[in-house]
Structure formats: structure tokens, C-alpha cells
Amino acid sequence: MAPRHPDEAPLWHRLGWMAAIWLASVAALAVMAILLRLVLAR
């Protein structure tokens, strides 16, 4: 196992950021899908 750097964030903090970025990307894709569906439904 590699030695940790003293300024490295704890695991829960890094996982929280990863989850937040993933949720933001899913939300952005959902918005784009809804807009595309509205445009194509005309």
C-alpha cells in the first residue's frame, strides 16, 4: 500500500465528491434527454 500524503483528503470526502460529480452528470444527461424529447415531439 502506498504511503498517504498528509494533505490527502479522507476516503469519505473523496467518495462524496465522486458521488456529487456522478449525480451532476446524471442530472445533466436527464435534462438534455427531456429537452431533446420535447423538441422532437413537436
Helices and strands as residue ranges (DSSP letters): H 11-40
